[in-house]
Amino acid sequence: MALPKISEARELTDEQLAQEIIAVKKQLFQLRLQKATRQLEKPHLFRHARHRLAQLLTVEHERKRASVSQETSEAE
């Protein structure tokens, strides 16, 4: 299974991005729970979920920085 592409995350709206971040965090929690109870069959899913979360948070941060820099340039 290939890792998710960041271009997919950039296509999401801000609301979809926030919902996706919450969903991936819940997925990571479930994976940790399965690992602790020795029910985890696919440990590679940790890497995929962490990678996806990093991409989503990166896109969110990029958008926040862009909006702040745009506001400061308009104020001047």
Secondary structure, 3 states (H helix, E strand, C coil): CCCCCHHHHHCCCHHHHHHHHHHHHHHHHHHHHHHHCCCCCCCHHHHHHHHHHHHHHHHHHHHHHHHHHHHHHHHC
